[in-house]
Amino acid sequence: MTAVAAATIVGGAGFSGAAEAAGPPVYSKYTVSGTTHIAKPGAELKLGPGQFDMYTQIGSYTFYGTITLPPVKVTKVVPGIGAVSGTVTLGPGSAGGSVFGGFTGSATWPVKLSDVRVNGVPYDVGASCGTAQPVTTELVSDGFVTGQGGRLTSTYSLGEFANCGSATPVLNTAVAGPGNTLALDLTAG
């Protein structure tokens, strides 16, 4: 009888609220570093180190959490204009998905742009410059191990920018669009 009871508890059969029977979510903290490649301008941004606070529900192996990355300073030489620089803030990102047999999930990130300079001269884009809608990245990893980490990858679209003053149409022409890539390395710690 004990083996049948144990199998019923593990399998969740016969119980409403099987997720509650598994107990509270398990907290894991990962250090996050990586890169994102923005396709249109051909810009490579180094990300991190940051942190992923992840909560995994044992039984269903679903997770939710927050990925926090520091702002990134980027400089790109634009023909006919010169050196254009700015600070990109990606996130914090809200993440959720499954860690059953790998890692499958998504993260939703607000993207902000600040401290823009053209040839060293400040260019006012305002305090609310960023993508009109948060960016969603579908993250996958075959080698991810809960409690250890792994590499997450994504290909995503960068939506239209808004609230950037006279720079808005330029950003939408030169930056917004599909084919961007993201690679994040998660290390437990």
N, CA, C and O of each residue as an XYZ file, in Angstrom:
756
protein
N       0.812     -1.187      0.000
C       0.000      0.000      0.000
C       0.859      1.255      0.000
O       0.474      2.256     -0.604
N       1.997      1.229      0.652
C       2.877      2.389      0.709
C       3.419      2.733     -0.669
O       3.503      3.914     -1.006
N       3.787      1.755     -1.472
C       4.299      2.007     -2.819
C       3.223      2.641     -3.691
O       3.529      3.533     -4.483
N       1.967      2.203     -3.566
C       0.870      2.786     -4.334
C       0.657      4.237     -3.918
O       0.460      5.105     -4.768
N       0.696      4.502     -2.619
C       0.526      5.877     -2.123
C       1.650      6.770     -2.619
O       1.406      7.902     -3.038
N       2.882      6.270     -2.576
C       4.027      7.064     -3.044
C       3.902      7.349     -4.539
O       4.164      8.469     -4.978
N       3.502      6.345     -5.327
C       3.340      6.544     -6.769
C       2.239      7.554     -7.054
O       2.354      8.357     -7.980
N       1.170      7.516     -6.259
C       0.070      8.458     -6.442
C       0.526      9.882     -6.139
O       0.170     10.815     -6.860
N       1.304     10.053     -5.087
C       1.795     11.393     -4.725
C       2.751     11.914     -5.783
O       2.624     13.055     -6.227
N       3.709     11.089     -6.192
C       4.680     11.525     -7.199
C       3.994     11.825     -8.515
O       4.308     12.826     -9.160
N       3.068     10.982     -8.925
C       2.374     11.163    -10.197
C       1.291     12.209    -10.140
O       0.829     12.676    -11.181
N       0.872     12.589     -8.946
C      -0.176     13.589     -8.816
C      -1.564     13.040     -9.085
O      -2.532     13.800     -9.098
N      -1.687     11.722     -9.304
C      -2.990     11.142     -9.625
C      -3.879     11.127     -8.389
O      -3.444     10.801     -7.285
N      -5.122     11.486     -8.610
C      -6.077     11.425     -7.526
C      -6.055     12.623     -6.604
O      -6.832     12.664     -5.650
N      -5.200     13.599     -6.847
C      -5.111     14.771     -5.987
C      -5.429     16.012     -6.793
O      -4.905     16.192     -7.892
N      -6.274     16.860     -6.263
C      -6.389     18.176     -6.884
C      -5.279     19.008     -6.282
O      -4.963     18.863     -5.101
N      -4.683     19.878     -7.080
C      -3.594     20.712     -6.571
C      -2.301     19.936     -6.431
O      -1.600     20.087     -5.430
N      -1.967     19.103     -7.415
C      -0.735     18.312     -7.357
C       0.487     19.200     -7.236
O       1.460     18.813     -6.588
N       0.467     20.395     -7.848
C       1.617     21.303     -7.760
C       1.839     21.737     -6.320
O       2.984     21.869     -5.888
N       0.757     21.962     -5.562
C       0.906     22.351     -4.168
C       1.500     21.201     -3.352
O       2.253     21.428     -2.405
N       1.155     19.962     -3.728
C       1.677     18.810     -3.001
C       3.185     18.710     -3.142
O       3.846     18.134     -2.277
N       3.738     19.256     -4.209
C       5.179     19.202     -4.429
C       5.930     20.215     -3.579
O       7.158     20.164     -3.504
N       5.218     21.137     -2.937
C       5.866     22.114     -2.073
C       6.104     23.425     -2.780
O       5.723     23.600     -3.938
N       6.736     24.344     -2.079
C       6.984     25.664     -2.655
C       8.050     25.594     -3.750
O       8.820     24.635     -3.806
N       8.096     26.604     -4.618
C       9.120     26.603     -5.672
C      10.531     26.623     -5.081
O      10.765     27.170     -4.003
N      11.454     26.020     -5.807
C      12.856     25.990     -5.403
C      13.565     27.182     -6.040
O      13.481     27.384     -7.251
N      14.261     27.967     -5.226
C      14.972     29.157     -5.707
C      16.376     28.783     -6.162
O      17.091     28.053     -5.474
N      16.765     29.294     -7.337
C      18.131     29.159     -7.851
C      18.595     30.530     -8.316
O      17.814     31.310     -8.861
N      19.861     30.814     -8.097
C      20.442     32.078     -8.555
C      21.575     31.764     -9.519
O      22.453     30.951     -9.230
N      21.536     32.433    -10.683
C      22.555     32.228    -11.703
C      23.208     33.560    -12.058
O      22.543     34.594    -12.114
N      24.510     33.522    -12.296
C      25.198     34.662    -12.882
C      24.974     34.576    -14.385
O      25.082     33.498    -14.971
N      24.660     35.718    -15.017
C      24.333     35.756    -16.442
C      25.327     36.646    -17.171
O      25.577     37.778    -16.756
N      25.889     36.137    -18.246
C      26.703     36.943    -19.162
C      26.430     36.436    -20.568
O      25.938     35.322    -20.752
N      26.750     37.255    -21.553
C      26.513     36.820    -22.921
C      26.637     37.942    -23.918
O      27.310     38.943    -23.673
N      25.975     37.764    -25.054
C      26.013     38.761    -26.122
C      24.661     38.819    -26.823
O      23.883     37.864    -26.813
N      24.414     39.968    -27.426
C      23.305     40.073    -28.363
C      23.837     40.769    -29.606
O      24.598     41.733    -29.524
N      23.422     40.263    -30.751
C      23.818     40.846    -32.034
C      22.583     41.508    -32.634
O      21.574     40.850    -32.885
N      22.675     42.826    -32.864
C      21.577     43.567    -33.480
C      21.858     43.603    -34.979
O      22.840     44.200    -35.422
N      20.995     42.965    -35.748
C      21.266     42.678    -37.159
C      21.442     43.910    -38.039
O      22.443     44.013    -38.746
N      20.491     44.852    -38.014
C      20.532     45.960    -38.971
C      21.815     46.792    -38.895
O      22.458     47.010    -39.922
N      22.202     47.259    -37.710
C      23.446     48.030    -37.682
C      24.691     47.149    -37.574
O      25.810     47.658    -37.638
N      24.512     45.836    -37.412
C      25.664     44.942    -37.264
C      26.390     45.187    -35.954
O      27.618     45.114    -35.906
N      25.651     45.478    -34.889
C      26.248     45.792    -33.586
C      26.228     44.579    -32.674
O      25.220     43.881    -32.563
N      27.355     44.341    -32.025
C      27.498     43.261    -31.059
C      27.594     43.881    -29.671
O      28.496     44.677    -29.410
N      26.673     43.524    -28.781
C      26.666     44.061    -27.428
C      27.036     42.964    -26.449
O      26.441     41.886    -26.451
N      28.031     43.249    -25.608
C      28.423     42.309    -24.561
C      27.517     42.563    -23.359
O      27.376     43.702    -22.914
N      26.904     41.503    -22.835
C      25.944     41.619    -21.746
C      26.502     41.023    -20.458
O      27.167     39.988    -20.474
N      26.219     41.698    -19.339
C      26.554     41.168    -18.021
C      27.867     41.681    -17.486
O      28.508     42.548    -18.079
N      28.255     41.129    -16.354
C      27.534     40.075    -15.659
C      26.278     40.609    -14.976
O      26.243     41.721    -14.449
N      25.260     39.769    -15.012
C      23.993     40.085    -14.370
C      23.539     38.896    -13.549
O      24.352     38.053    -13.169
N      22.239     38.823    -13.270
C      21.720     37.779    -12.400
C      20.352     37.300    -12.867
O      19.524     38.094    -13.314
N      20.126     36.007    -12.758
C      18.821     35.400    -13.019
C      18.345     34.780    -11.711
O      18.936     33.816    -11.223
N      17.278     35.332    -11.145
C      16.630     34.775     -9.967
C      15.496     33.889    -10.472
O      14.507     34.386    -11.011
N      15.643     32.576    -10.296
C      14.739     31.605    -10.910
C      14.046     30.771     -9.833
O      14.675     30.319     -8.877
N      12.748     30.579    -10.006
C      11.938     29.773     -9.087
C      11.340     28.614     -9.879
O      10.584     28.824    -10.827
N      11.688     27.383     -9.479
C      11.248     26.191    -10.199
C      10.255     25.412     -9.353
O      10.509     25.117     -8.185
N       9.122     25.083     -9.959
C       8.105     24.280     -9.285
C       8.429     22.806     -9.525
O       8.352     22.323    -10.655
N       8.790     22.097     -8.457
C       9.102     20.680     -8.562
C       7.800     19.928     -8.848
O       6.754     20.231     -8.274
N       7.882     18.975     -9.718
C       6.694     18.210    -10.142
C       6.354     18.584    -11.569
O       6.372     17.734    -12.459
N       6.044     19.854    -11.791
C       5.744     20.303    -13.152
C       7.006     20.777    -13.874
O       7.016     20.862    -15.102
N       8.066     21.084    -13.128
C       9.324     21.609    -13.656
C       9.113     22.854    -14.511
O       9.797     23.068    -15.512
N       8.157     23.661    -14.094
C       7.978     24.977    -14.706
C       8.719     25.995    -13.853
O       8.961     25.763    -12.669
N       9.080     27.125    -14.460
C       9.829     28.139    -13.728
C       9.306     29.524    -14.068
O       8.617     29.733    -15.067
N       9.655     30.448    -13.210
C       9.449     31.876    -13.458
C      10.585     32.608    -12.760
O      11.215     32.064    -11.852
N      10.846     33.832    -13.181
C      11.912     34.586    -12.535
C      12.210     35.884    -13.255
O      11.493     36.296    -14.166
N      13.292     36.518    -12.821
C      13.701     37.810    -13.352
C      15.174     37.770    -13.733
O      16.022     37.328    -12.957
N      15.465     38.250    -14.964
C      16.852     38.368    -15.422
C      17.205     39.854    -15.392
O      16.549     40.674    -16.034
N      18.251     40.185    -14.637
C      18.695     41.569    -14.500
C      20.094     41.701    -15.096
O      21.013     40.976    -14.716
N      20.243     42.638    -16.037
C      21.532     42.884    -16.676
C      21.893     44.362    -16.525
O      21.005     45.215    -16.523
N      23.191     44.677    -16.399
C      23.577     46.084    -16.313
C      23.453     46.769    -17.675
O      23.481     46.096    -18.706
N      23.315     48.111    -17.693
C      23.291     48.841    -18.973
C      24.580     48.599    -19.758
O      25.634     48.330    -19.181
N      24.473     48.701    -21.091
C      25.603     48.447    -21.988
C      25.886     49.709    -22.799
O      24.976     50.288    -23.392
N      27.137     50.128    -22.823
C      27.568     51.263    -23.642
C      27.977     50.711    -25.008
O      28.764     49.768    -25.088
N      27.442     51.299    -26.083
C      27.764     50.831    -27.430
C      28.155     52.018    -28.298
O      27.553     53.088    -28.210
N      29.168     51.820    -29.139
C      29.608     52.849    -30.085
C      29.683     52.207    -31.463
O      30.219     51.111    -31.626
N      29.137     52.907    -32.449
C      29.135     52.403    -33.820
C      29.473     53.555    -34.752
O      28.906     54.640    -34.624
N      30.388     53.337    -35.688
C      30.707     54.348    -36.691
C      29.699     54.212    -37.826
O      29.577     53.156    -38.446
N      28.979     55.305    -38.087
C      27.956     55.317    -39.127
C      28.477     56.147    -40.295
O      28.766     57.331    -40.121
N      28.607     55.544    -41.501
C      29.116     56.293    -42.650
C      28.303     57.567    -42.896
O      27.072     57.541    -42.900
N      29.001     58.662    -43.098
C      28.355     59.942    -43.369
C      27.943     60.708    -42.127
O      27.582     61.882    -42.206
N      27.997     60.036    -40.961
C      27.611     60.699    -39.711
C      28.779     60.749    -38.744
O      29.048     61.797    -38.157
N      29.473     59.640    -38.567
C      30.586     59.558    -37.625
C      30.283     58.574    -36.515
O      29.495     57.644    -36.687
N      30.923     58.794    -35.364
C      30.756     57.897    -34.219
C      29.461     58.213    -33.476
O      29.255     59.333    -33.011
N      28.600     57.215    -33.375
C      27.348     57.341    -32.626
C      27.445     56.384    -31.443
O      27.728     55.198    -31.614
N      27.207     56.909    -30.240
C      27.270     56.060    -29.051
C      26.009     56.249    -28.221
O      25.285     57.233    -28.373
N      25.767     55.301    -27.356
C      24.620     55.380    -26.463
C      24.661     54.264    -25.456
O      25.489     53.358    -25.546
N      23.766     54.332    -24.501
C      23.649     53.302    -23.474
C      22.337     52.564    -23.684
O      21.269     53.173    -23.751
N      22.434     51.246    -23.786
C      21.260     50.388    -23.967
C      20.999     49.663    -22.647
O      21.895     49.049    -22.068
N      19.756     49.749    -22.189
C      19.352     49.010    -20.996
C      18.324     47.976    -21.425
O      17.249     48.309    -21.922
N      18.678     46.724    -21.222
C      17.830     45.592    -21.582
C      17.280     44.987    -20.293
O      18.001     44.312    -19.559
N      16.001     45.234    -20.025
C      15.388     44.631    -18.853
C      15.219     45.574    -17.695
O      15.334     46.790    -17.843
N      14.938     44.995    -16.515
C      14.950     43.573    -16.201
C      13.906     42.797    -16.998
O      12.841     43.312    -17.337
N      14.245     41.545    -17.286
C      13.361     40.693    -18.064
C      12.605     39.718    -17.186
O      13.182     39.102    -16.289
N      11.320     39.579    -17.442
C      10.498     38.580    -16.749
C      10.519     37.302    -17.574
O      10.176     37.311    -18.757
N      10.924     36.203    -16.944
C      11.099     34.944    -17.670
C      10.169     33.872    -17.111
O       9.797     33.902    -15.938
N       9.802     32.925    -17.971
C       8.994     31.791    -17.546
C       9.063     30.682    -18.571
O       9.348     30.933    -19.742
N       8.803     29.449    -18.141
C       8.828     28.328    -19.072
C       8.988     27.005    -18.358
O       8.471     26.810    -17.258
N       9.716     26.088    -18.997
C       9.888     24.728    -18.494
C      11.367     24.340    -18.492
O      12.125     24.719    -19.384
N      11.759     23.578    -17.473
C      13.116     23.028    -17.417
C      13.056     21.502    -17.409
O      13.921     20.845    -16.830
N      12.045     20.948    -18.046
C      11.912     19.503    -18.153
C      12.624     19.050    -19.426
O      12.168     19.356    -20.528
N      13.737     18.323    -19.290
C      14.489     17.837    -20.442
C      15.219     18.932    -21.195
O      15.363     18.839    -22.414
N      15.676     19.950    -20.521
C      16.362     21.085    -21.144
C      15.760     22.374    -20.618
O      15.292     22.423    -19.481
N      15.767     23.391    -21.416
C      15.230     24.694    -21.020
C      14.458     25.244    -22.204
O      15.015     25.417    -23.288
N      13.175     25.521    -22.000
C      12.340     26.142    -23.009
C      11.542     27.226    -22.304
O      10.802     26.946    -21.360
N      11.691     28.445    -22.755
C      10.961     29.524    -22.104
C      11.031     30.799    -22.909
O      11.491     30.817    -24.051
N      10.567     31.856    -22.290
C      10.641     33.161    -22.929
C      10.927     34.208    -21.875
O      10.667     34.010    -20.689
N      11.463     35.316    -22.327
C      11.691     36.466    -21.459
C      11.154     37.695    -22.175
O      11.290     37.827    -23.391
N      10.552     38.579    -21.420
C      10.020     39.829    -21.954
C      10.828     40.968    -21.354
O      10.901     41.120    -20.134
N      11.439     41.773    -22.231
C      12.390     42.795    -21.815
C      11.959     44.183    -22.285
O      11.692     44.358    -23.474
N      11.881     45.169    -21.401
C      11.813     46.539    -21.898
C      13.205     46.918    -22.413
O      14.208     46.525    -21.817
N      13.276     47.669    -23.503
C      14.558     48.114    -24.062
C      14.569     49.637    -24.044
O      13.694     50.279    -24.627
N      15.562     50.211    -23.372
C      15.681     51.668    -23.251
C      16.999     52.130    -23.849
O      17.993     51.405    -23.819
N      17.000     53.356    -24.400
C      18.191     53.959    -24.976
C      18.403     55.316    -24.318
O      17.472     56.115    -24.216
N      19.629     55.574    -23.874
C      19.938     56.842    -23.210
C      21.371     57.270    -23.521
O      22.128     56.534    -24.155
N      21.729     58.463    -23.069
C      23.080     59.018    -23.215
C      23.610     58.890    -24.648
O      24.734     58.436    -24.863
N      22.793     59.293    -25.617
C      23.190     59.210    -27.025
C      24.117     60.385    -27.357
O      23.860     61.525    -26.972
N      25.178     60.085    -28.067
C      26.142     61.106    -28.498
C      26.500     60.865    -29.963
O      26.650     59.724    -30.398
N      26.632     61.942    -30.704
C      27.062     61.887    -32.095
C      28.378     62.651    -32.168
O      28.421     63.859    -31.936
N      29.463     61.924    -32.498
C      30.810     62.488    -32.500
C      31.126     63.183    -31.180
O      31.748     64.244    -31.154
N      30.687     62.564    -30.088
C      30.968     63.078    -28.756
C      30.020     64.151    -28.252
O      30.075     64.509    -27.076
N      29.144     64.680    -29.117
C      28.211     65.736    -28.736
C      26.893     65.093    -28.293
O      26.321     64.286    -29.025
N      26.403     65.455    -27.077
C      25.146     64.865    -26.607
C      23.991     65.138    -27.572
O      23.860     66.235    -28.116
N      23.155     64.108    -27.770
C      21.977     64.207    -28.630
C      20.775     63.820    -27.775
O      20.678     62.679    -27.324
N      19.877     64.740    -27.553
C      18.761     64.517    -26.633
C      17.715     63.580    -27.240
O      17.057     63.917    -28.225
N      17.574     62.384    -26.628
C      16.526     61.446    -27.042
C      15.422     61.372    -25.993
O      14.471     60.606    -26.147
N      15.541     62.158    -24.936
C      14.533     62.174    -23.893
C      14.723     61.051    -22.886
O      15.544     60.153    -23.075
N      13.947     61.122    -21.816
C      14.085     60.161    -20.724
C      13.318     58.858    -20.962
O      13.528     57.885    -20.237
N      12.442     58.823    -21.955
C      11.588     57.640    -22.178
C      11.874     56.938    -23.491
O      11.030     56.182    -23.973
N      13.037     57.165    -24.085
C      13.374     56.556    -25.370
C      13.565     55.049    -25.213
O      14.315     54.595    -24.350
N      12.881     54.287    -26.052
C      13.021     52.840    -26.038
C      12.052     52.207    -27.010
O      11.383     52.906    -27.771
N      11.973     50.891    -26.989
C      11.017     50.224    -27.865
C       9.606     50.506    -27.350
O       9.375     50.559    -26.142
N       8.667     50.686    -28.278
C       7.289     51.003    -27.905
C       6.679     49.886    -27.065
O       5.885     50.151    -26.162
N       7.044     48.648    -27.355
C       6.581     47.479    -26.609
C       7.805     46.688    -26.145
O       8.830     46.688    -26.826
N       7.712     46.019    -25.001
C       8.827     45.164    -24.588
C       9.127     44.108    -25.652
O       8.241     43.689    -26.396
N      10.368     43.694    -25.709
C      10.815     42.681    -26.657
C      10.668     41.309    -26.003
O      11.015     41.134    -24.835
N      10.149     40.332    -26.761
C      10.045     38.963    -26.258
C      11.079     38.097    -26.957
O      11.158     38.065    -28.185
N      11.868     37.397    -26.157
C      12.853     36.457    -26.688
C      12.452     35.055    -26.255
O      12.199     34.812    -25.075
N      12.394     34.130    -27.214
C      12.126     32.717    -26.921
C      13.476     32.072    -26.650
O      14.319     31.998    -27.543
N      13.684     31.610    -25.435
C      14.977     31.071    -25.022
C      14.944     29.557    -24.966
O      14.009     28.972    -24.419
N      15.977     28.910    -25.538
C      16.063     27.450    -25.513
C      17.482     27.012    -25.172
O      18.448     27.734    -25.417
N      17.588     25.816    -24.602
C      18.880     25.198    -24.326
C      18.672     23.709    -24.163
O      17.821     23.279    -23.385
N      19.447     22.914    -24.895
C      19.379     21.462    -24.734
C      20.234     20.999    -23.566
O      19.966     19.955    -22.972
N      21.279     21.785    -23.230
C      22.232     21.351    -22.215
C      22.044     21.989    -20.850
O      22.900     21.837    -19.980
N      20.937     22.701    -20.643
C      20.725     23.371    -19.365
C      20.437     22.339    -18.266
O      19.657     21.407    -18.463
N      21.083     22.525    -17.101
C      20.849     21.667    -15.946
C      20.473     22.559    -14.776
O      21.241     23.442    -14.394
N      19.289     22.333    -14.202
C      18.842     23.124    -13.066
C      19.847     23.007    -11.930
O      20.274     21.906    -11.580
N      20.221     24.139    -11.359
C      21.192     24.169    -10.269
C      22.625     24.288    -10.741
O      23.519     24.566     -9.942
N      22.864     24.077    -12.058
C      24.204     24.211    -12.621
C      24.260     25.323    -13.661
O      25.159     26.163    -13.624
N      23.294     25.333    -14.599
C      23.251     26.368    -15.625
C      23.376     25.811    -17.019
O      23.107     24.634    -17.261
N      23.787     26.672    -17.938
C      23.920     26.300    -19.335
C      23.788     27.523    -20.218
O      23.658     28.642    -19.723
N      23.820     27.315    -21.520
C      23.715     28.416    -22.492
C      22.305     28.465    -23.054
O      21.771     27.461    -23.525
N      21.710     29.658    -22.996
C      20.389     29.907    -23.572
C      20.576     30.703    -24.852
O      21.404     31.613    -24.892
N      19.822     30.380    -25.902
C      19.929     31.107    -27.166
C      18.548     31.522    -27.656
O      17.529     30.935    -27.292
N      18.552     32.558    -28.498
C      17.305     33.073    -29.055
C      17.594     33.848    -30.328
O      18.663     34.439    -30.478
N      16.635     33.843    -31.244
C      16.592     34.766    -32.371
C      15.303     35.549    -32.197
O      14.240     34.961    -31.993
N      15.390     36.891    -32.276
C      14.230     37.702    -31.935
C      14.133     38.941    -32.818
O      15.082     39.317    -33.506
N      12.968     39.558    -32.776
C      12.733     40.814    -33.484
C      12.786     41.963    -32.492
O      12.285     41.854    -31.372
N      13.388     43.052    -32.905
C      13.454     44.277    -32.108
C      12.399     45.213    -32.658
O      12.479     45.638    -33.811
N      11.404     45.537    -31.836
C      10.267     46.330    -32.284
C      10.591     47.794    -32.515
O      11.715     48.245    -32.293
N       9.579     48.526    -32.965
C       9.697     49.953    -33.255
C      10.030     50.748    -31.995
O       9.572     50.423    -30.900
N      10.834     51.794    -32.172
C      11.174     52.691    -31.071
C      10.138     53.800    -30.985
O       9.474     54.130    -31.968
N      10.012     54.374    -29.781
C       9.084     55.475    -29.543
C       9.678     56.417    -28.494
O      10.567     56.034    -27.733
N       9.177     57.648    -28.465
C       9.558     58.648    -27.465
C      11.042     59.019    -27.517
O      11.638     59.332    -26.487
N      11.636     58.986    -28.707
C      13.061     59.299    -28.865
C      13.269     60.623    -29.601
O      14.356     60.883    -30.116
N      12.235     61.454    -29.650
C      12.346     62.740    -30.324
C      12.618     62.566    -31.803
O      12.084     61.662    -32.445
N      13.458     63.443    -32.340
C      13.753     63.404    -33.774
C      14.549     62.167    -34.183
O      14.674     61.876    -35.373
N      15.093     61.432    -33.198
C      15.848     60.207    -33.503
C      14.936     59.005    -33.742
O      15.403     57.978    -34.234
N      13.640     59.106    -33.404
C      12.732     57.958    -33.519
C      12.711     57.356    -34.923
O      12.902     56.147    -35.053
N      12.483     58.154    -35.996
C      12.455     57.517    -37.322
C      13.803     56.928    -37.738
O      13.849     55.924    -38.450
N      14.888     57.542    -37.301
C      16.226     57.022    -37.631
C      16.433     55.669    -36.955
O      16.923     54.731    -37.585
N      16.062     55.559    -35.668
C      16.201     54.291    -34.951
C      15.336     53.199    -35.580
O      15.759     52.048    -35.684
N      14.132     53.563    -35.995
C      13.250     52.568    -36.602
C      13.764     52.091    -37.948
O      13.536     50.942    -38.326
N      14.450     52.951    -38.671
C      15.033     52.565    -39.955
C      16.328     51.789    -39.776
O      16.566     50.804    -40.474
N      17.181     52.236    -38.828
C      18.538     51.690    -38.711
C      18.697     50.571    -37.691
O      19.697     49.852    -37.722
N      17.721     50.404    -36.775
C      17.910     49.435    -35.693
C      16.778     48.417    -35.603
O      17.043     47.216    -35.545
N      15.529     48.864    -35.591
C      14.384     47.954    -35.395
C      14.303     46.937    -36.525
O      14.578     47.258    -37.682
N      13.920     45.697    -36.181
C      13.742     44.672    -37.200
C      14.043     43.280    -36.695
O      14.414     43.110    -35.534
N      13.889     42.270    -37.555
C      14.087     40.860    -37.182
C      15.543     40.432    -37.332
O      16.403     41.208    -37.749
N      15.795     39.153    -36.972
C      17.098     38.529    -37.212
C      18.155     38.831    -36.176
O      19.339     38.610    -36.430
N      17.764     39.331    -35.012
C      18.723     39.596    -33.935
C      18.937     38.315    -33.146
O      18.032     37.485    -33.055
N      20.117     38.145    -32.578
C      20.399     36.930    -31.816
C      20.821     37.282    -30.394
O      21.340     38.364    -30.122
N      20.581     36.330    -29.500
C      20.917     36.485    -28.090
C      21.498     35.173    -27.598
O      20.958     34.106    -27.887
N      22.599     35.245    -26.854
C      23.185     34.067    -26.209
C      23.510     34.454    -24.773
O      24.258     35.401    -24.530
N      22.949     33.723    -23.832
C      23.174     33.992    -22.413
C      23.755     32.752    -21.757
O      23.203     31.659    -21.878
N      24.878     32.926    -21.058
C      25.490     31.834    -20.299
C      25.111     31.981    -18.838
O      25.403     33.000    -18.211
N      24.456     30.959    -18.296
C      24.029     30.961    -16.904
C      24.956     30.046    -16.108
O      25.197     28.899    -16.485
N      25.469     30.577    -15.005
C      26.346     29.820    -14.108
C      25.769     29.894    -12.708
O      25.504     30.985    -12.204
N      25.570     28.750    -12.072
C      25.006     28.733    -10.715
C      25.932     29.448     -9.757
O      27.155     29.356     -9.858
N      25.319     30.170     -8.815
C      26.155     30.841     -7.819
C      25.494     31.928     -7.104
O      26.104     32.562     -6.243
